[in-house]
Amino acid sequence: MSFPEDFRLISYLSRLEHAARFPLSSSYPESMSIDTLFELAGKEHRAPFMQTVLDYPPLRGTPELLEAIASTYRHITPQQVISFAGADEAIYASFQMLLEPDDHAVVITPTYQSLESVPLSRGSVTGVALDENNDWALEVEKVRTALRENTKVLAINFPHNPTGALISRQQLTDLVDICRARGIWIFSDEVYRLTEFDPADRLPQVADIYERGISLNVTSKAYGLPGLRIGWVACQDDAWMLKLERMKQYLSICNSMPGEFLTTMALNARAPILERVMARSRSQRAALTEFLARYPHLFRLSVPKAGVLAFPRYLGAEGAEAFATTLVAETGVMVIPSVTYASELTPVSEDFLRIGFGRENLEQSLVEMGKWLDRR
């Protein structure tokens, strides 16, 4: 196994995010204090939380956590869930257990880099690019064409990071049918599920509808609780889940007991948490869309259908990377150029910017950015 290459996005964030006065690129909604979480989930949980013994939880997660996670699916039992320390550990462990050196994978691009780099560290991978000139649409037939005799897994990511694009239910059904006919696994990154601005666009979770479907989720995106550092994988295939459990034995082994308690509490009280997240996201998506429309000579946006990220094309002569570098240097406003989403599999235009609209600082960030743009 070769080691994955530098994680471009994480390296970029590590250099700039905490120093920027106005980070305008966050991929998660505004988070909350533990006090606020108790207000939303119920104050009766406070005393049990304070009495939590700081022991090791079970490797897969506490029974209460697994029950809470399973309740977010239609056909998944607690025995078909394994919790992880966030999404990246789950991605790494899953592809280690899915792919052998002679196997082949297909990955939809652009994508969160782990979904490409980890499979590449295991074997051969083919990319299928979303159409940047057609609202990031997916052509299912291109996926079919990319498959080989030794294709083991298809990796998808909808709602999509970083564009907020979605496929239709029929397209998802078509992908499942194609993979089922050939015994191919589907690894589905669903971390932005429940952030759809039109609930009618919401897709079923792959683990619910396909016996070889693997669903990934976390607390950080839809719930706005990244500090809990809890992710999970759900799958109907008990034998494969046992392999995944064995892989976790060599990684984090288990999560933190306080994190699992708070995650259980949040998932069981998800309705008010999701309402809080979506109320802000809806109004701030509108504010960002209106702001970008003031500068049609600089930005062209496919309005995201889900999530808290926008991915506008930058039309300025200097290019998106130079624009982002100058913007943060002169104003403290940080956006992320699409060079951080570069792919070894397909061309990814460097003309785009990742802008987050889920945080409280959006209004002030846009004020600062607007004053700077108006002076140029």
C-alpha positions as CSV (number, residue, x, y, z in Angstrom):
1,M,0.0,0.0,0.0
2,S,1.3,3.4,-0.9
3,F,0.6,6.3,1.5
4,P,-2.0,8.8,0.3
5,E,-0.6,12.1,-0.9
6,D,-0.8,15.5,0.8
7,F,-4.4,16.4,1.7
8,R,-4.5,19.7,-0.2
9,L,-7.7,21.1,1.4
10,I,-6.6,20.3,5.0
11,S,-3.1,21.7,4.4
12,Y,-4.7,24.9,3.0
13,L,-7.0,25.2,6.0
14,S,-4.2,24.5,8.5
15,R,-2.2,27.4,7.1
16,L,-4.9,30.0,7.0
17,E,-8.2,29.2,8.7
18,H,-7.4,30.0,12.3
19,A,-5.4,33.1,11.4
20,A,-8.1,34.6,9.1
21,R,-10.2,37.3,10.7
22,F,-13.2,36.2,8.7
23,P,-13.1,32.5,7.7
24,L,-15.7,32.4,4.9
25,S,-15.1,28.8,3.8
26,S,-16.3,26.6,6.6
27,S,-18.0,23.4,5.5
28,Y,-20.2,23.1,8.5
29,P,-23.0,25.2,10.1
30,E,-22.5,27.4,13.1
31,S,-21.9,25.2,16.1
32,M,-23.3,25.5,19.5
33,S,-22.2,25.3,23.2
34,I,-22.9,22.3,25.3
35,D,-25.4,24.5,27.2
36,T,-27.3,25.2,24.0
37,L,-27.3,21.5,23.1
38,F,-28.9,20.7,26.5
39,E,-31.5,23.5,25.9
40,L,-32.4,21.9,22.6
41,A,-32.2,18.2,23.7
42,G,-33.6,18.6,27.2
43,K,-32.1,19.8,30.5
44,E,-32.9,16.4,32.0
45,H,-29.8,15.1,30.3
46,R,-27.4,17.4,32.1
47,A,-27.1,15.4,35.3
48,P,-26.6,12.0,33.6
49,F,-24.0,13.6,31.4
50,M,-22.1,15.0,34.4
51,Q,-22.2,11.5,36.0
52,T,-20.7,9.8,32.8
53,V,-17.8,7.6,33.8
54,L,-14.8,8.4,31.6
55,D,-14.2,4.8,30.6
56,Y,-13.6,3.3,27.2
57,P,-16.9,2.8,25.3
58,P,-17.4,-0.3,23.2
59,L,-15.5,-0.5,19.9
60,R,-18.6,-0.1,17.7
61,G,-20.2,2.5,20.1
62,T,-22.4,2.4,23.1
63,P,-25.7,0.6,22.7
64,E,-27.5,3.9,23.2
65,L,-25.5,5.5,20.4
66,L,-26.0,2.7,18.0
67,E,-29.7,2.7,18.6
68,A,-29.8,6.5,18.0
69,I,-27.9,6.2,14.8
70,A,-30.0,3.3,13.6
71,S,-33.1,5.4,14.2
72,T,-32.0,7.7,11.4
73,Y,-32.3,4.9,8.8
74,R,-35.4,2.9,7.7
75,H,-34.0,-0.6,7.5
76,I,-30.7,-0.5,9.5
77,T,-30.4,-2.2,12.9
78,P,-28.0,-1.1,15.7
79,Q,-26.0,-4.2,14.9
80,Q,-25.4,-2.8,11.4
81,V,-23.6,0.4,12.5
82,I,-20.1,1.1,13.5
83,S,-19.1,4.5,14.9
84,F,-15.8,6.2,14.1
85,A,-13.7,9.2,15.1
86,G,-15.2,11.4,12.4
87,A,-15.6,10.8,8.7
88,D,-12.0,10.4,7.6
89,E,-11.3,7.4,9.8
90,A,-14.4,5.8,8.5
91,I,-13.4,6.4,4.9
92,Y,-9.9,5.1,5.4
93,A,-11.1,2.0,7.2
94,S,-13.8,1.3,4.7
95,F,-11.6,1.4,1.6
96,Q,-8.9,-0.7,3.3
97,M,-11.6,-3.4,3.7
98,L,-13.2,-2.9,0.2
99,L,-10.2,-2.9,-2.1
100,E,-7.3,-5.2,-2.8
101,P,-4.3,-4.2,-5.1
102,D,-5.9,-5.9,-8.1
103,D,-9.3,-4.2,-7.6
104,H,-10.7,-1.1,-9.4
105,A,-12.8,1.7,-8.1
106,V,-14.9,4.4,-9.7
107,V,-15.1,7.8,-8.0
108,I,-17.3,10.8,-8.8
109,T,-15.3,14.0,-9.1
110,P,-14.7,16.6,-7.9
111,T,-14.9,15.1,-4.4
112,Y,-13.7,15.3,-0.8
113,Q,-10.1,14.2,-1.3
114,S,-10.2,11.1,0.9
115,L,-12.7,9.5,-1.3
116,E,-10.2,9.7,-4.1
117,S,-6.8,9.5,-2.5
118,V,-7.5,6.5,-0.2
119,P,-8.8,4.3,-3.1
120,L,-5.8,5.4,-5.2
121,S,-3.5,4.2,-2.4
122,R,-5.0,0.7,-2.7
123,G,-5.3,0.2,-6.5
124,S,-6.5,1.6,-9.8
125,V,-9.3,4.2,-9.9
126,T,-11.3,5.9,-12.6
127,G,-13.0,9.2,-12.2
128,V,-16.3,10.3,-13.6
129,A,-16.6,14.1,-13.6
130,L,-19.8,16.1,-12.8
131,D,-20.6,18.6,-15.6
132,E,-19.5,22.0,-14.3
133,N,-21.3,23.7,-17.2
134,N,-24.6,22.0,-16.4
135,D,-25.1,22.7,-12.7
136,W,-22.8,19.8,-11.8
137,A,-25.0,17.2,-13.3
138,L,-24.1,13.5,-13.3
139,E,-24.4,11.4,-16.4
140,V,-25.2,7.9,-15.2
141,E,-24.1,6.4,-18.5
142,K,-20.6,7.6,-17.9
143,V,-20.5,5.7,-14.7
144,R,-21.6,2.5,-16.5
145,T,-18.9,3.1,-19.2
146,A,-16.2,3.5,-16.5
147,L,-16.8,0.1,-14.9
148,R,-14.4,-2.8,-15.5
149,E,-14.5,-6.5,-14.9
150,N,-12.5,-5.9,-11.7
151,T,-14.5,-2.9,-10.4
152,K,-15.2,-3.5,-6.7
153,V,-16.7,-0.2,-5.6
154,L,-18.4,3.0,-6.7
155,A,-17.8,6.0,-4.5
156,I,-20.5,8.7,-4.6
157,N,-21.1,11.9,-2.6
158,F,-24.6,13.5,-2.6
159,P,-25.5,16.0,-1.5
160,H,-22.3,17.0,-3.1
161,N,-19.2,18.6,-1.5
162,P,-18.4,21.3,-2.5
163,T,-21.1,22.2,-5.0
164,G,-24.3,21.4,-3.1
165,A,-25.5,19.5,-6.2
166,L,-27.9,16.5,-6.1
167,I,-28.8,13.7,-8.3
168,S,-32.4,12.5,-8.7
169,R,-34.0,9.5,-7.0
170,Q,-34.2,7.8,-10.4
171,Q,-30.5,8.4,-11.0
172,L,-29.7,6.8,-7.6
173,T,-31.9,3.9,-8.4
174,D,-30.1,3.5,-11.8
175,L,-26.7,3.5,-10.0
176,V,-27.9,0.8,-7.6
177,D,-29.3,-1.3,-10.4
178,I,-26.1,-1.1,-12.3
179,C,-24.0,-2.0,-9.3
180,R,-26.3,-4.8,-8.1
181,A,-26.2,-6.5,-11.5
182,R,-22.4,-6.7,-11.2
183,G,-22.0,-7.2,-7.4
184,I,-20.3,-3.8,-7.0
185,W,-20.3,-2.0,-3.7
186,I,-21.5,1.6,-3.4
187,F,-19.8,3.8,-0.8
188,S,-22.1,6.7,-0.3
189,D,-20.8,9.9,1.5
190,E,-24.1,11.2,2.9
191,V,-22.8,13.7,5.4
192,Y,-24.9,16.6,4.0
193,R,-28.1,14.6,4.0
194,L,-30.9,16.5,5.8
195,T,-29.6,19.8,4.6
196,E,-31.6,19.8,1.4
197,F,-33.4,23.2,0.9
198,D,-36.3,21.3,-0.7
199,P,-37.0,18.1,1.3
200,A,-38.5,16.6,-1.9
201,D,-34.9,16.4,-3.2
202,R,-33.8,14.2,-0.3
203,L,-32.4,10.9,-1.5
204,P,-32.8,7.6,0.4
205,Q,-29.7,6.4,2.2
206,V,-27.8,3.8,0.2
207,A,-27.6,1.4,3.2
208,D,-31.3,1.3,3.3
209,I,-31.9,0.4,-0.3
210,Y,-29.0,-1.8,-1.3
211,E,-27.5,-4.9,0.3
212,R,-24.0,-3.8,-0.7
213,G,-24.6,-0.1,0.1
214,I,-22.4,1.6,2.6
215,S,-23.6,4.9,4.1
216,L,-21.3,7.4,5.7
217,N,-22.5,10.1,8.1
218,V,-21.2,12.4,10.8
219,T,-22.3,14.9,13.4
220,S,-20.4,17.8,11.9
221,K,-22.4,18.8,8.8
222,A,-26.2,18.6,9.2
223,Y,-26.1,18.8,13.0
224,G,-23.4,21.5,13.3
225,L,-21.5,19.6,16.0
226,P,-18.0,19.0,14.6
227,G,-16.4,19.1,18.0
228,L,-18.0,15.8,18.9
229,R,-15.8,14.1,16.4
230,I,-18.3,11.2,15.8
231,G,-18.9,9.6,12.5
232,W,-20.4,6.3,11.5
233,V,-20.9,3.7,8.8
234,A,-24.1,1.7,8.2
235,C,-24.3,-1.4,6.0
236,Q,-26.6,-4.4,5.8
237,D,-23.8,-6.9,5.1
238,D,-22.9,-8.3,8.5
239,A,-19.8,-10.1,7.3
240,W,-18.3,-7.0,5.8
241,M,-19.1,-5.0,8.9
242,L,-17.2,-7.6,10.9
243,K,-14.1,-6.9,8.7
244,L,-14.6,-3.2,9.2
245,E,-14.7,-3.7,13.0
246,R,-11.4,-5.5,12.8
247,M,-9.9,-2.7,10.9
248,K,-11.0,-0.2,13.5
249,Q,-9.2,-2.4,16.1
250,Y,-5.9,-1.0,14.6
251,L,-7.1,2.6,14.4
252,S,-8.9,4.6,17.1
253,I,-10.3,1.5,18.7
254,C,-13.1,3.6,20.2
255,N,-14.4,7.1,20.6
256,S,-14.7,9.2,23.7
257,M,-17.5,8.5,26.2
258,P,-18.6,12.1,26.5
259,G,-18.7,12.5,22.7
260,E,-20.8,9.4,22.4
261,F,-23.2,10.6,25.1
262,L,-23.7,14.0,23.5
263,T,-24.1,12.5,20.1
264,T,-26.8,10.1,21.3
265,M,-28.5,13.0,22.9
266,A,-28.3,15.1,19.7
267,L,-29.6,12.4,17.4
268,N,-32.5,11.7,19.7
269,A,-33.4,15.4,19.6
270,R,-32.4,16.0,16.0
271,A,-35.6,17.8,14.9
272,P,-35.0,21.1,16.8
273,I,-31.2,20.9,16.0
274,L,-31.9,20.5,12.3
275,E,-34.5,23.3,12.3
276,R,-32.0,25.6,13.9
277,V,-29.3,24.8,11.3
278,M,-31.7,25.0,8.3
279,A,-33.2,28.3,9.4
280,R,-29.8,30.0,9.3
281,S,-28.6,28.2,6.2
282,R,-31.7,29.1,4.2
283,S,-31.5,32.8,5.0
284,Q,-27.7,33.0,4.5
285,R,-27.8,31.1,1.2
286,A,-30.2,33.8,0.0
287,A,-27.8,36.5,1.4
288,L,-24.8,35.0,-0.4
289,T,-26.6,34.5,-3.6
290,E,-27.8,38.2,-3.6
291,F,-24.2,39.3,-2.8
292,L,-22.6,37.4,-5.6
293,A,-25.3,38.7,-8.0
294,R,-24.0,42.2,-7.4
295,Y,-20.8,41.3,-9.2
296,P,-21.9,39.4,-12.3
297,H,-18.6,40.2,-14.0
298,L,-16.8,38.3,-11.2
299,F,-18.9,35.4,-10.1
300,R,-21.3,32.9,-11.6
301,L,-23.1,30.6,-9.2
302,S,-25.0,27.3,-9.6
303,V,-27.1,27.8,-6.5
304,P,-26.5,24.8,-4.1
305,K,-29.5,22.6,-3.4
306,A,-28.1,21.4,-0.1
307,G,-25.4,21.9,2.4
308,V,-23.6,25.1,3.5
309,L,-21.1,25.5,0.7
310,A,-21.3,27.5,-2.5
311,F,-18.9,26.9,-5.4
312,P,-19.1,29.9,-7.7
313,R,-16.9,30.3,-10.8
314,Y,-14.6,33.2,-10.5
315,L,-14.4,35.2,-13.7
316,G,-11.6,37.7,-12.8
317,A,-8.5,37.8,-15.0
318,E,-6.1,36.9,-12.2
319,G,-7.7,33.5,-11.4
320,A,-9.4,32.1,-8.4
321,E,-6.2,31.1,-6.5
322,A,-4.6,34.6,-6.8
323,F,-8.0,36.2,-5.9
324,A,-8.3,34.1,-2.7
325,T,-4.7,34.8,-1.7
326,T,-5.0,38.6,-2.1
327,L,-8.5,38.6,-0.5
328,V,-7.3,37.0,2.8
329,A,-4.1,39.1,2.8
330,E,-5.8,42.4,2.4
331,T,-9.1,41.9,4.3
332,G,-8.8,38.8,6.4
333,V,-11.7,37.2,4.5
334,M,-10.8,33.6,3.6
335,V,-12.3,31.6,0.8
336,I,-10.8,28.5,-0.7
337,P,-9.7,28.2,-4.4
338,S,-10.7,25.1,-6.3
339,V,-7.1,24.1,-6.8
340,T,-7.5,22.4,-3.4
341,Y,-10.0,20.1,-5.1
342,A,-7.6,19.0,-7.9
343,S,-8.0,15.5,-9.0
344,E,-5.6,12.9,-10.3
345,L,-8.5,11.3,-12.1
346,T,-10.3,14.0,-14.1
347,P,-9.6,17.7,-14.8
348,V,-11.1,20.0,-12.2
349,S,-11.2,23.7,-13.2
350,E,-9.1,26.0,-11.0
351,D,-11.6,28.9,-11.6
352,F,-13.9,28.1,-8.7
353,L,-14.1,29.3,-5.1
354,R,-15.4,27.5,-2.1
355,I,-17.5,29.8,0.1
356,G,-19.3,28.7,3.3
357,F,-22.5,30.3,4.3
358,G,-23.5,28.4,7.4
359,R,-21.6,30.5,10.0
360,E,-22.7,33.6,12.0
361,N,-19.8,35.6,10.5
362,L,-21.3,35.6,7.0
363,E,-22.8,39.1,7.1
364,Q,-19.7,40.8,8.4
365,S,-17.5,38.7,6.0
366,L,-19.5,39.8,3.0
367,V,-19.4,43.5,4.2
368,E,-15.6,43.4,4.3
369,M,-15.4,41.5,1.0
370,G,-17.8,43.9,-0.6
371,K,-15.9,47.0,0.5
372,W,-12.7,45.5,-0.9
373,L,-14.3,44.6,-4.2
374,D,-15.8,48.0,-4.6
375,R,-12.4,49.6,-4.1
376,R,-10.7,47.6,-6.8
